[in-house]
Every structure is written in structure tokens, then in C-alpha cells.
Amino acid sequence: VGHSGTSISAAAGIAEARCLKGEDFRIIAVIGDGSVSAGMAFEGLNWTGDRKKNLIIILNDNEMCISPNVGALSSHLNRIMTGQTMSRIRTEVKTFLKSVPGIGEQMLKFSRQVEESLKTFFVPGAIFEELGFTYVGPLEGHRLDHLIKMLENVRQLEGPVLVHVVTQKGKGYKYAEDDPSRFHGIPPFDIDTGEAVPGARSPARPSYTSVFGRTVVTLAGEDARIVAITAAMSEGTGLDRFSVQFPGRFYDVGMAEQHGVTFAAGLATQGFIPIVAIYSTFIQRAYDQIIHDVCLQNLPVVLAMDRGGFVGADGPTHHGLFDIAFLRTVPNIIVMAPKDENELQHMLKTAVTCGCPVSLRYPRGAGVGVPLDEKPLAIPVGKGEILLDPPDAALAIVAIGACVYPALAAAELLQAEGRPIRVINARFVKPLDTELLCDAAEKIKRIITVEENALMGGFGSAVLELFAERGLTGCVVRRLGIPDEFAQHATQKELRRLYGIDAEGIASAAREMLTGVRS
């Protein structure tokens, strides 16, 4: 399962298939206490509780945010209540009460009311019982022998069962217990000290995330209408500083991207400028809300998408390779990507002054190390820039976002071979700088587009569409990016080399275009 909150629905589908095929096996879905706040998780709970299929859901509560009721009494009661004997007794009592003439149904109804009242007072799982589940817990998740016995009992129960297990993140390793957020995703580290090993630390250059976080604080200090929203990722998106500086204007909606985007739309209707900071891969979950609740109303919501492009260690579920393609099709939205951390702060200033929906994507990791201007300034919307423009350029490389500096490096390699290259920083996917691009098409007639995004419907496709509309059929265009496949697990450097969007890959594509010979 890739993203949070999906396990229950997937397990429900497997349970339904099991019944259709006449098979008999147990299905267990595991979900965290953060993930269960996702809307999809509640949809799955609602469906599963109603269908009454045999399905076990283990709720791993590792932040103590649902209930602290873990102890000997609770464990003892739950061990008894899940035993086969007790289950049989409860069934027999209900059958007996129903059979008593005249008052049996009233007695049964009264007993249920008493049971539910006690559950509401003592048991944190009453909501799950109301949804149709047998609730078991909370259980101490680190007492393995006890947990195994409980699960053996639970598997004998019929219908949907929710087992609430309380655990501690990093249990048994002091450094992880003391700082669970840092150890949620960490590079190689020294087990004796908990510190990152040499070479695994981030470079001295500031990360895009940190520059984003500082810039949002600066802009919010200038404009009280700016608010910030994230989905359980305040540190990961760099908004932790904002949350301290402006606690009344910061909102962590939990793992609920759909709610977060529409919540932002509501704020925007009342004159605020929401900045929604969510990883590119997670913003996919709120596509419908972006279209109908933000863009259809042309509201000034800024989608700040961290991890745009390859993410490296987090793997295929977390690569942000689709946002350019799926956002550029939506009316009213501006789509842009900075070439470096300095341009990021200027684009943020641009975004909060546009008065319309804006998407801004930037990569994971350190910036390129350029000096940061003291004050963020808005840049003209829909205007790119020429970074290299030799008078006798034989080819133009048009790059977007993190691909701009590799394009410049490729141009330097080619210049050393006597092949002059024009390099354009597109800045905007939508609106395109039509004047800049059409000039390159008419005068140079050979163009390579470079993006760290899916090729289908991406930046290169937008350029081709422009040329087709303008009748610029004499220009040869080659697009570099991610083909129609899911990128796998590897470092960012390895993946950029694999897909030919590093400096050498871009230079190789340029040589092929200039010579007609594939290297």
C-alpha cells in the first residue's frame, strides 16, 4: 500500500473476492492512528462495518492520540471478552432474552443501551462498535506474548473486528524514542550515537524546504492574510517555523489532503491567502478538490508542492512525477517551478500576489548554493529567461525547475566541443512564455525540453502543443523526462542518470539531434 489510509478499502476488496470465490482465509489490514484520520479510511470503515465480512483491522496507535487506557485491567477484560466461551455466552444470553414472551425484546433493548452507555464511558472504541465492528483494545503492543494470545482469540470472532494496539515509536532505542519525528525517515546513522554517518548529512547548502519555510514566515510577517496549511507534515514541509511564529494562522489538518485543500478554499473565499504545503505525491489525493473547490472558483490558493520530481530513498510511491501533467490541464491555475532556491523565494512572492490559484513545485534536498536575495520580489507571470545565448546557437535547451542547472552544465560540455547552445529557463509551465519559445523555434529550429516529470501531458507536451497551434512545423523537438512507467527506488542522482536528464544525458541527446547519430 503506497499512501496512508488505503489499507482498509484494499482489505475489504480482498474480503469480498474471497467470498465470491468461495474461499476461506483471514485478512488483516494494518493502519496507523495518523492514517485513520484520512477520509478514505472512514469510507472503508463505514463500508466494512456494514458488509459484516470476516476482516480484522489492527489500529497501530503509536502517538497515544486516541487513548491512553492501557493497563492490566483493560488487558484482562479484553482477553476474557475475546475468548470463545465469552462470545458464546453473549450469543446465548441474547437468544434467551429474545425468547422471553412479552418483555424479552424490551429487556434486550435495555441491556444493549446499558452496554453502549458503559462502552461510551469506559471504552474508546464505541465509535467503531457503532460502525459495526467488534472493538478490542486498547492493547499494549510491546507485550508480544500477550498480543499473540489476543490475536489468536480475535481470529475466532465472526464479522469485522478492530484491534486497537498502542505502541511507541522507536521503542527500545533511546534516540528514536526521544525524537521519533527525526527517525521517521533518516539516512544511515551511527547506532551508538544516533547521529548521521559522515557523508549522510545534508550539504551545507540550505534545502529548498528550509528556504520555503523561511520565506513563508517573511511573507506572512508582511501580510496578515497569509495562512499556512499542511497535512501532518509541518516539519517535512518546513512549516514548523511558521507554526511557532504564527500559531493562530497555522493549520495541520492531519492526513487529510482533500479536507485541507477545500478548507483552504473556504479561507480564500473570506479574503485570506492560504499556502497549502503538501508533497507532490500527496497532492494527487486532492485533485478533485483542486479542480472544483479552488480552480472553478478561481480562488487565491497557493499549492506549495515539496518533493516535486525524484525523492530517492522514499521510493516509487513518493516520487512526485505527475503534478505538472495533471495540473496544467486545469483552467485558472498558474503552474511554475524555480530553477534554484533563490528563485523559489521570488516565486513564492509571486504566488501570494497573483490573486488566483497557483501551483509551485520544487525538489527534495539541498539547493544549488546560490546567494539568496535579501527580499523576495514578484516576477512577471508567464515570462521565462535566457541563461545562455551564443549568436550562432545550433540548438536550444528549454528546461523547467530542477533541470535548468543540468541543462546549463550540458551546454558547457557541448560548448567545449564547439557546439554552441542556447539555454532557456522556462519558469512557467502555464502560462508558457510563448514569445521566448516561438523565437527559439523560428530561429534555431532544434529544441530539447527537459523536465523531471512524466512526459505524457508534461512540460514538453505543452511546448509541442504551442508549436502546433502556431504552425511551427519546421522545428524539431525532442522531449526528455520520465516515460510511461513508474520510476523505481534509487538515489536522485542515479534516477536522473537513468532517465537521461542529468548533464551528460542532456548533452548526449543534443549530440544525437545535431549529428543524427545515436550514441
N, C-alpha and C positions, 0 to 999 in steps of 0.2 A: 504494500500500500504506500503510495507516494506522499500525499498530503494528509494533514490531520483531519479527523472527524469522519473518515470514509469507511472504517473497518466494519461498522455495524451494518451498513447497507450492503456491503460486499458479502458479509456472512449471511445476511438474510436471503440474498440471491442464491447462495450455495445451499442453504437450508431448503429453499423452495425446489431447487433442482434435485436435491436428494429425495424429496417426496415424489416428484414427478417420475423419477427413475426407479422408485420402489426400493431404495437402498436404506441402510441403517448404519449411521455413524454419527459421532458427536462433532459439533462445530463450536469453536471458541473464538470469539472476537475480543481483542485487547484494545483498550482505548484509554488515553490519559485524562487526568482531570482538566487539563487545559483544553485538550481536543474536544471534550464532550460539550464545551460551550459553543462549538460550531453549529450553525443551523442545520446542516446536513445530519449531524449526529442525532438531533432531536427528531428529524424526519424519520431516520432509521429506527429510533426507539419507538416512535408512535406506530409505525408500520409493524414492527416485530412484535410488540406487545399485543396488537390486535390479531395477528395471524395465529398466535398460540403454538408456533412450531418449537420443537426442541432446539434451543440455542442458548449457549452460555456466553455472557458478556462479562469480561473482567475489567473493572474500572480501576486503573492504577492511579491512585491519588498520592502523588509524590510531592505535593506542595502544602498539604494539610489545609487546603482551601475549601473542602467540602465538610469535613467533620473530624474532630479530634477524639471521638468516642472509641478509643482503643484500650482494652483492658481485659482483665481476667473474666469479669462478669459477662461482658459482651461476647467474648470468645466462647465462654461456656454455653451461654444461651444459644448462640448461633450453631454451635456444634450439635446441641440437642435438637434444635428446630430443623436442621437439615438431615437428621437421621431418618432412615426408612420407617422406624417404629413411630416416631412422632408424626411423620407425614401421613401414615396410615390412620393414626388416631384422629387427626384433624378431619380426614375424609369421612371416617365413621361417625364422628360427632355431628357433622353437617348432615349426613344421611339420616341419622336418628332424629334430629330436630325437625327436619322436613316431614318426617313420618308422624309426628305428634298431631293428632286431629285438632283443628280449630286454632291452636296457638303456635303450632310449630314454625310456620313461616315468620310470624312476628318475633318469636324467640331467636330465630336465625338472623333476622334483620337486626335485632337489638345487639346480638353478640358481635356481628360484623361492625356495627357502629362503635361499640366499646373497643374492639380490636383496632379499628382505624384511629380512634382518638388516642389510644395508648401509643400507637406507632408514630403518630404525628408529634407526640410529646417526647418520646424516648428515641425513636429510630429516625436517622437522617434519610432513610430510603423510602419514605412514604410516597414521594412523587413517583418513584419507579413502580411501586406497588399500584398506584393509580393508573399507570400506563399499561398495566397488565403483567408485570414481572414479579417473580418471587425474588425478594431482595434479601441478600445475605451480606452481613457486614455491619460496621467496618471490621476488617481483619488485619492483624499485624503481619505485614508482608515479608518480614525478615525472619519469622519463625517457620522455617521450611517444613519441619516435621508436622507442625500443626496445620500449615497451609495445604500440604498434600492430603492430610486426612479430610480437611474441609472440602477439597475439590473432589475427592472420592465420594463423599456424601452428596455433593451437589450434582454429580453426573447421574445420580439415580432419580433426580426430580424430573417431572414432566413439565413441558412448556418452557417459555423463556425465563431465564434466571439471570439476575445481575449480581455479580460478586464484587463487593467494594473492598479493595485491598489498599491499605495505607503503607506507603514506603517512603524512604528518604533518599533523595538524590545523592549519589556518591557515597552511600552507606559503606562504612568500613575504611574509607580513605579520607583522612582528615582534611586535606587540602580541597578535595571536591565537596565535602560536607560544608566547609566554611564558605566556599564560593561556587555554588552549583551553576550559576549562570555562565561563568568563565569556562567551566568544564563541560558545558553542554556541547560545545564544538571547539575542540582545542587541537593545535598542531602537536607534533611529537614533544614530549616533556620528560624531565628527569623525575623518576618516580620517588626519589628520596627528598627532593625539594619542592616538587610541583611546578617548577619553572620550565619554560620552553627551552629546548636544547639549542645550542649555538647553530645558527643558520635557519632555525624555525621561527625566529622572531620576525615581526613585521619590519620592513625597512624604515629608516629614519624619516623617509618622506611621509607626509600626512596622508591618510587614506581618504578616498572620496567620501566615505561615510562620515568621517570626523569633520571634513570641510563642510559637508552638507549641514551637520549638526550645528556648527558654529555660525554658519551663515543664516540659518533659520532663526537662531537666537538674535542675531543682529537685526534682521528684518522685522522680527516681532517687537523689538525694542523701539523701532521707528513707526510701527503701525499696529495699533491695538486691535485691529480687525483680524489679524492673522492668528489662527488657531492651528494646533497640530494634532493629528490623529494617527495612531498606529494599531496594529493587530497583534498584541502580545510580543512585540519586538522593539521595545523602547531603546534598549542598548544596541541591538543589532542594526537598527536604522539610524543611530546617532541622536535620537531624541531624548536621551536620558538627561542631557544638559538642559534642554528646553523644559522638561518636566520639573526640574528644580527651580529654574529661573521664572517660569510662568505656570505654576501648578494649576491655576484656575482656568488656563486656556489649553491644557493638555488632556487628551483623552486616549486611554488604552482600552479598546473595545474587546480585548481578548481575541481568540482565534475565530474571528467573525468578520471576514473581509467584506462580505455582502452588506452586512449591517453597517460597517464602518464607512463604506462609500456612500450609501444612502443617508446615513447620519450626517456626513459631510455636506451632502446636497441640501439637507434641511437647514444646516447652519448657513449655507451660502444664500438661501432664499431670504435670510434675515440680515443680510449685509456683511456677513463675515467672509473671510478668505481662508478656507480650510486647506492645509497641506496634509495630504494623506501619504504617509511614508510606509510603503509596503514593498517587499521583494517582488521583482518582476514575475517570478514563477507563481506567487500567491495572488497577484492582482488578476490573474486569469479567472479566479473564482468569483470575481465580481463584475464580469464582463456585461451581464445584463443590466446591472445597476449603473455601470458607466454609461451605457447607451441611453437607457430610459430615464434615469433619475438625475443624471448630470448633463449629458450632452444634448438630449432632446430639449431640455430647459435652458441650455446654454449658460450654465452656472459656473462661476469662477472657482472651480475646484482644481487644485494642483495635485496631480498624481506623481509623487516622487518615487521612482522605481529603482531601488538599490538592486545590486546583483544583476544588472542588465548584461547579458552575454554569458560566457562560461563562468562557472563558480568553482571548478576544480574539485576539491575534496568532498563536497556535498553530493556530487554525482548527478545522474540523469534526471532525477525528479526535481532538481533545484536549478538547473540551467535556465537562464532567462532568455530564451531564443525565439520567442513568438510575439512579444509585445509590439514591435514595430509593425508587423504584418496585421495583427488584429485591431490595432488602434487607428491606423491610418485610414481605414475604411469608414470610420465613424464621423458623421458631419459635426462641425463646430469645434472640434478639438485641434489644438496645436501639438505637434509631435517633434520633439527636439532631443539632441544628445550632445554633451560637451566633449571637446577633444582632450581636455585636461581639467585639473581641479580648479584652476583659476577661472576658466570659462564656466565651470559649474556654478560658481557663486554669482556670476553675471546672469546666467540663465535663470537662476532662482529669482533674482530681482525682476527679470523679465516676466517670469511666470506669475508673480503676485501682482503685476501691474497690467496684465492683459485684459482682465475682465471677462474671461471665457475659460472653458476647460483647457487644461494644459497637461501633457504628459512629458516627463523629463526622466530619461533613463541614464544610468551611469554604472560603471562596472564595480565588481568586488576588488578590494585590495588597495595598494598604495597608488597615489597619483604619480605623475611623471616627474615631479620635483621642480616645477616652475615656480617662480615667485608669485605670491598672492597679492593682488592689488588691495590697497587699504580699504576701499569702499566698493561694494557691489554696485554695478551700473547696468541698467537695462540695455539690451542690444536690439537692433531693428529686427522685427519678426519677419521670417522668410528670407533672410539675407545670409548667404554663406561668405566665405573669404578665400582668396587665392593665396596660398602659402609659398609656392614656388611657381615662377612664370618666365622660364627662359624664352627668348624670342623665337627660337626655332624648335619649339617642343614638338616631338613626334607622337606624343601620346599624353592623355590626361588621366590621372588617377583621382577619382572622386570618392572620398571616404567619409564615413559618419561615425561620430563618437570615438570610442577607444581604438578604432582602426586608423585614425588620422596619423598618429606618430609612426606606426609601422609603415604607412604609405610614404611618409617623408623619408624614412630610413631606406625604403626600397628605391626611391628616387635618387638618393645619394649613391647607392650601388650602381644604378643604371647610368648616372652621370659620369661615374668613373670609367664606364665602358664607352663613353662617347654618345650616350643616348639621353638627350635632354627630355625632361618630363615636367609637365605642369601638375601641381598638386592642389586640390581644392578641398577645403574643409566645408562640407555641406551644411553643418549645424542643424538644419531643419529637414525633416522628412516630409513635414506638412506644415505650412505651405513650402514647396520647393522654391529655391531661387532660380526661377525659370530663365531669367536673363543670363545669369552666370553659366548655367548648364547648356543652354542653347548656343551660346557663344562658343563654348568648347566643342560642341557637336559640329557646328558650321565651319570652324577654323581648323580644328585639329583632326576631327573625323575618326579618332580612335579613343575610346573611353573604357576604363576599367572602374567598376563600382566595387566598394569594399564595405562589408558590414559584418558584425558579429551577431547575426540574426538569421532566421530561416530565409532562404532565397525566395521561396514561393510567397508572393504578395509583399515582399520586403522593400527595402530602400531601392535596390537595383530595379525591381519591378516598377516602382514609381517613376524612376528615370526613363525606363523604356516606354511607359505609358505617355509620358510627356513628349518624348520624341515622336511617337506615333501620332499623337494629336497634332503636332506641329508639322508633320510631314517630313521630318528629318531622317529620311531613309538611307541617306548616304553615309551615316555614321555607324561604325561597327562598335558594338558594346559587348563587353564580357562582364558578367557578374561573379563576384567572389563572396562566399558566405557559406551557410550551412545547407546542404542539400536535403532532400526529402527523407530524413532519417532522424532518429533520436541520438544525440551525442552521448557517448558513454562516459565512464568515470576515468578521469586523468587530470593532470595538472592543467592550469590555464595555458601555460607555455606549450605543453605537449599537444593540446587540442588545437591551438592556433596554428601550430606547425602542420598538424594532421589535415586541417581543412584549408591550408594554403593562404591564411590571412595574416601570417607573420611577414616580416620584411622580405625574407628570401622567397616565400611563396608568392607574394605580390610581384616581386621582381621577375620571378620565373614566368608568371602569367604574362607580364609585359613583354618579355623576350619572345615568347611564343606569338603574341599578337604582332610584334614588329617584324619577325622573321618568317612567320608561318611554319616554324618548326617546333614541334612539341619536345620539351626537354625531358 
